[in-house]
Amino acid sequence: MHRRSFLETTLLSGVAQALGHFALFPQDVHAELPKNLKITALKVIPVWTGSMTYVFVKLFTNEGVTGVGEGGIRGRAGTMMAAIQEHERYLVGKNPLQIEKHWQAMYRWPRWRGGPILNSAVSAVEIALWDIAGKVLDAPIYQLLGGAAKDKIRLYVGAGSADGVRRAKELGFNACKTGPHVSVEGVLRQPWDLKSEIERLEAMRDVGGSDFDILYDAHTTLTPEMSLELCRGIERVRPFFVEEPMLTSDLGKMKWLADRVNVPLCQGESQFTKFGFQEMVDRHLISYINPDVIHAGGISECKKLAAMAEAHQVNVALHNAQSPVMTLAGLHVNACTTNCVIHEFNQARSYQPWEEDLYGGIHIDYADGYAALPPGPGLGIDINEEAAKKRPGRPFIDTRGILKWPDGSVGDT
């Protein structure tokens, strides 16, 4: 059934008849949810991009409405595909509009829960459920979550040098993110060249000027002691935040770092659900959280995380490092959330023809460093299965590279 066919019948027709010619809403905004909408199938769609495999999911219903989501973990495509597919036996026959109930069932009913793979699988399905809901109601997802909290969404792009800042400004952006330049051919230098790292960031600040924000993603590469040195050394640069200055496995050490620096800290890319963020936020160890909508639990969970952060005067900068499906899912959360203050954007570029075919056209409008609110309905994007077949995913481990210390021991990436 076409989504607009849901708008052809009258909502609350019995009420309207009882009131004569009066109705609660004008005729052209009446809508009726289909009474017997059911999920009929789940399909995992892996797509090879040339450097990694994106893992998408598509849910099918008996009314012909479909929903798409994403849950890929870089380097674990095969495992991810299996984890998503396992949800089919629970979902088939269920009403896709009971999103909260399905999230709770997928998360709580398995005896073993949590972690990047299982949470990403739940996230992928949950995003697809929201996509269906938006299509059924002919509305963007953010409208179903309370409506727009802002007029546009601030973006930042990647830039690793003063020239990168210059290019970002030429494109209209007023914020960029960089990361550590502390390794040579995958080997971390010891002692590390703190001086040149500070000088690089200072050069970026000089080009950016005082009205340009610089974000720094340490990506857990640095030890806490190295991060302390860095944070103290770049105070003049006034970083928007320093992201993932250390692993989150030891909150005591995180507090040790937070107590000693004078720059804002950000954590959360590798955290999952409200349960994984709670203590970090409660103890005010960071100024920003950056959950990933396709890993942290999906759209509803990121909305809850933002509310939890808001109650603690913590802002949100959603992580976004994969496909336009993920980008749009995050933009819908951002659009209806006041304390989502900036958004990672890796798509300020021209798309290749195969990408346009895969997504049925890509419509993420942005200008002057801001994205427009996503139009929908639902996510506002689809996956062309025929186009996906031309680039089948590769389920083997496609790693992002290795990092070692000079003695050959393994480093964190």
C-alpha positions in Angstrom: 0.0 0.0 0.0 1.3 3.5 -0.8 1.9 5.6 2.2 -0.5 8.3 1.1 -3.3 5.8 1.0 -3.3 5.9 4.8 -4.4 9.5 4.5 -7.5 8.7 2.4 -9.7 7.5 5.3 -11.1 9.6 8.2 -9.6 9.5 11.7 -12.2 9.4 14.4 -15.0 9.1 11.9 -17.4 8.0 14.7 -16.6 11.2 16.6 -17.2 13.3 13.5 -20.6 11.7 12.9 -21.6 12.3 16.5 -20.7 15.9 16.2 -22.6 16.4 12.9 -20.5 18.4 10.4 -17.9 19.3 13.0 -14.6 17.3 13.4 -11.6 17.5 15.6 -9.3 18.2 12.6 -9.7 19.4 9.1 -10.5 16.7 6.6 -7.1 17.0 4.9 -5.1 16.1 8.0 -7.1 13.1 9.0 -5.1 9.8 9.1 -5.8 6.3 10.3 -3.2 3.8 11.3 -3.6 0.5 9.5 -5.3 -1.9 11.9 -3.5 -5.1 11.0 0.0 -3.9 10.0 2.5 -6.7 10.5 6.2 -7.3 9.8 6.5 -10.1 7.2 10.3 -10.4 6.7 13.7 -9.0 7.6 16.5 -8.8 5.0 20.2 -7.9 5.8 21.8 -6.0 2.9 25.7 -5.8 3.0 27.3 -3.3 0.6 31.0 -3.0 -0.2 32.1 0.6 -0.4 35.6 0.0 -1.6 37.2 0.3 1.9 34.6 -1.4 4.2 31.2 -3.1 4.2 28.1 -1.2 5.2 25.5 -3.4 6.8 21.9 -2.3 6.2 18.6 -3.9 7.2 15.2 -3.7 5.5 12.0 -4.6 7.2 9.0 -5.6 5.1 5.3 -5.4 6.0 2.0 -6.9 4.7 1.0 -3.4 3.5 4.0 -2.9 1.3 5.6 -0.3 3.5 9.3 -1.0 4.2 11.8 0.5 6.6 15.6 0.7 6.4 18.2 0.9 9.1 22.0 0.5 9.5 24.1 -1.3 12.1 27.5 -1.9 10.7 30.6 -2.3 12.8 33.8 -1.7 10.8 35.8 -4.9 10.5 33.0 -7.2 11.8 30.5 -7.3 8.9 29.9 -11.1 8.9 29.2 -11.1 12.7 27.0 -8.0 12.4 24.9 -9.6 9.6 24.2 -12.7 11.7 23.3 -10.6 14.7 20.8 -8.5 12.8 19.3 -11.5 11.0 18.6 -13.3 14.3 15.9 -10.7 15.1 13.7 -11.9 12.3 12.2 -14.8 14.3 11.1 -12.3 16.9 9.8 -9.6 14.6 7.8 -11.5 12.0 4.1 -11.2 12.7 4.6 -8.2 15.0 3.1 -4.7 14.7 6.1 -2.5 13.6 4.6 0.6 15.3 5.2 -0.8 18.8 8.8 0.5 18.7 9.5 0.9 22.4 8.1 -2.6 23.2 10.3 -4.2 20.4 13.4 -2.4 21.7 12.8 -3.6 25.2 12.2 -7.2 24.0 15.2 -7.3 21.7 17.5 -5.9 24.4 16.1 -7.5 27.6 14.8 -10.9 26.6 18.2 -12.4 25.5 20.0 -13.8 28.5 23.3 -12.3 27.1 23.0 -8.7 26.1 25.1 -5.6 25.4 28.3 -4.9 23.6 28.9 -3.4 20.2 27.5 -6.2 18.1 24.3 -6.9 19.9 23.5 -3.3 20.5 24.3 -2.4 16.9 21.9 -5.1 15.8 19.1 -3.7 17.9 19.9 -0.2 16.7 19.6 -1.2 13.0 16.2 -2.8 13.5 14.9 0.1 15.7 15.9 2.7 13.0 14.0 0.6 10.4 10.9 0.5 12.7 11.0 4.3 12.9 11.3 4.6 9.2 8.2 2.5 8.8 6.3 4.7 11.3 7.3 7.9 9.5 6.2 6.5 6.2 2.8 5.3 7.6 2.1 8.7 9.0 3.7 10.6 6.1 6.0 12.5 8.4 9.7 12.9 9.1 10.8 10.9 12.2 11.7 14.0 14.2 8.1 15.2 13.9 7.0 12.0 15.7 9.5 12.7 18.5 8.2 16.1 19.5 8.9 18.2 16.4 11.7 20.5 15.5 13.6 22.0 18.4 15.7 24.2 16.0 15.6 25.7 12.5 18.8 24.1 11.3 21.6 21.7 12.4 25.2 22.8 12.9 27.8 20.6 11.2 31.5 20.0 11.4 33.8 18.3 8.9 37.2 16.6 9.0 40.4 18.7 8.6 43.9 17.7 9.7 45.9 20.8 8.9 45.8 24.6 8.4 45.0 24.0 4.7 42.1 21.7 5.8 40.7 24.5 7.9 41.0 26.9 5.0 39.1 24.5 2.7 36.4 23.9 5.3 35.9 27.7 5.6 35.7 28.0 1.8 32.9 25.4 1.9 31.0 27.5 4.5 31.8 25.5 7.6 32.8 27.1 10.9 33.9 23.9 12.7 36.2 20.9 11.9 37.7 17.9 13.7 41.2 16.6 13.6 43.0 13.7 15.3 46.4 12.8 16.6 49.4 12.8 14.2 51.6 10.8 16.5 52.4 7.7 14.6 54.7 6.8 11.7 53.7 3.9 9.5 51.5 2.5 12.3 54.1 2.9 15.1 53.5 5.3 17.9 56.5 7.4 18.5 58.2 7.4 21.9 58.9 9.9 23.2 56.0 11.4 21.3 56.4 14.8 19.6 54.1 16.8 21.7 55.6 20.1 20.4 54.8 19.5 16.8 51.3 18.3 17.6 50.6 21.6 19.5 52.1 23.6 16.7 49.9 21.9 14.1 46.8 22.8 16.2 48.0 26.3 16.7 48.4 26.7 13.0 44.9 25.5 12.5 43.6 28.0 15.0 45.5 30.9 13.3 43.8 30.1 10.0 40.4 29.4 11.5 40.4 32.6 13.6 38.4 33.1 16.8 35.1 32.4 15.2 36.0 28.9 14.1 35.7 25.8 16.3 38.4 23.0 16.3 37.4 19.6 17.7 40.1 17.1 18.6 39.5 13.3 18.5 42.3 11.4 20.3 40.4 8.2 19.4 41.8 6.5 22.6 45.2 6.3 20.9 46.9 8.4 23.6 47.5 7.1 27.1 45.8 9.2 29.9 49.1 10.8 30.7 49.7 11.7 27.0 46.2 13.2 26.9 46.9 15.3 30.0 50.0 16.7 28.4 48.1 17.5 25.2 45.1 19.1 26.9 47.3 21.3 28.9 49.4 22.2 25.8 46.5 23.2 23.6 44.6 25.4 26.0 45.4 28.5 23.8 43.8 26.7 20.8 40.5 26.6 22.8 39.3 23.2 21.4 35.6 22.8 21.3 36.3 19.5 23.0 38.9 16.7 23.2 37.1 13.5 22.2 38.0 10.0 23.6 41.1 11.1 25.4 41.3 7.7 27.0 39.4 4.4 27.2 36.2 4.5 29.3 37.0 1.2 31.1 38.3 2.9 34.2 36.1 5.8 35.3 38.4 6.5 38.2 41.2 7.3 35.7 38.7 9.4 33.7 38.1 11.4 36.8 41.8 11.7 37.4 42.1 13.3 33.9 39.0 15.5 34.1 40.2 17.0 37.4 43.5 18.0 35.8 42.5 19.6 32.5 41.0 22.9 31.5 39.5 21.9 28.2 36.1 20.2 27.6 36.2 16.5 27.3 33.9 14.2 25.2 33.2 10.5 25.4 30.6 8.1 24.1 31.4 6.8 20.7 32.1 3.4 22.1 29.4 3.4 24.8 26.0 1.8 24.5 22.5 2.5 25.8 21.6 4.6 28.8 23.1 2.0 31.1 26.6 2.5 29.6 26.4 6.3 29.8 24.8 6.7 33.2 27.7 6.8 35.6 29.9 8.8 33.3 27.2 11.5 33.0 26.2 11.3 36.7 29.7 11.9 37.8 30.2 14.9 35.4 33.4 13.4 33.9 32.7 15.0 30.5 31.1 18.1 29.0 29.9 16.3 25.9 28.6 12.9 24.9 28.9 11.6 21.4 26.7 8.5 21.1 26.5 6.8 17.7 22.9 6.2 16.6 23.6 2.9 14.8 25.5 1.5 17.8 24.2 3.1 21.0 20.7 1.7 20.7 19.0 3.5 17.9 16.9 6.7 17.6 14.8 6.4 20.7 17.8 5.5 22.9 19.8 8.4 21.6 16.9 10.7 22.4 16.8 9.2 25.9 20.6 9.7 26.2 20.3 13.3 25.3 17.6 13.8 27.9 19.8 12.2 30.5 22.6 14.5 29.5 20.4 17.6 29.5 19.5 17.0 33.1 23.2 17.1 33.9 24.1 20.2 31.8 25.9 18.0 29.3 25.6 18.6 25.6 25.5 16.1 22.7 27.6 15.8 19.5 26.3 12.7 17.8 29.0 10.5 16.2 28.5 9.9 12.5 31.1 8.0 10.4 29.2 5.8 7.9 26.5 6.0 5.3 23.7 8.6 4.5 21.3 6.2 6.3 23.2 6.7 9.5 23.6 10.4 8.8 19.8 10.9 8.4 19.0 8.8 11.5 21.3 11.1 13.5 19.9 14.3 12.0 16.4 13.3 13.0 17.5 12.9 16.6 19.4 16.2 16.4 16.4 18.1 14.9 14.2 17.4 17.8 16.8 17.7 20.6 17.9 21.1 22.0 21.2 20.0 23.5 22.4 18.3 20.3 24.6 21.2 19.5 26.8 20.0 16.6 26.8 17.1 14.2 29.6 15.1 12.6 29.3 15.4 8.8 31.4 13.3 6.4 29.4 13.8 3.3 30.4 17.3 2.1 31.4 15.8 -1.2 30.0 14.7 -4.5 28.5 11.2 -4.5 29.5 8.5 -6.9 26.9 7.2 -9.4 26.7 3.9 -7.6 25.9 5.7 -4.3 23.1 7.7 -5.9 21.7 4.4 -7.3 22.0 2.6 -4.0 20.2 5.2 -1.9 17.7 6.2 -4.6 19.2 9.7 -4.6 20.7 11.4 -1.6 18.9 14.4 -0.2 20.9 15.9 2.7 20.7 19.6 2.1 23.3 21.8 3.8 24.7 25.4 3.4 26.9 27.7 5.4 27.9 25.0 7.8 24.3 23.9 8.7 22.1 21.1 7.5 18.5 21.6 6.8 16.0 19.6 8.8 15.5 16.2 7.1 12.3 16.1 5.1 11.2 12.5 5.5 8.8 10.8 5.3 10.5 8.5 7.8 14.2 8.6 7.4 13.9 10.1 3.9 16.1 7.5 2.1 15.8 3.9 0.8 18.1 1.1 -0.2 17.9 -0.1 -3.8 18.3 -3.9 -3.5 19.3 -4.3 -7.2 22.0 -1.7 -6.9 23.2 -3.4 -3.7 23.6 -6.7 -5.5 26.2 -5.1 -7.8 28.4 -4.3 -4.7 28.0 -7.4 -2.5 29.4 -7.0 1.0 32.6 -8.7 2.1 32.0 -10.4 5.4 35.6 -10.9 6.3 37.4 -8.6 8.7 38.3 -5.3 6.9 40.4 -3.6 9.5 41.0 0.1 9.7 44.7 -0.5 10.2 47.0 -1.4 13.0 48.8 0.6 15.6 51.8 -0.5 17.7 54.2 0.9 20.2 57.9 0.9 19.3 58.5 -2.3 21.2 55.9 -4.1 19.0 53.1 -4.2 21.6 49.6 -3.5 20.4 48.1 0.0 20.7 44.5 1.2 20.8 42.9 2.5 17.6 
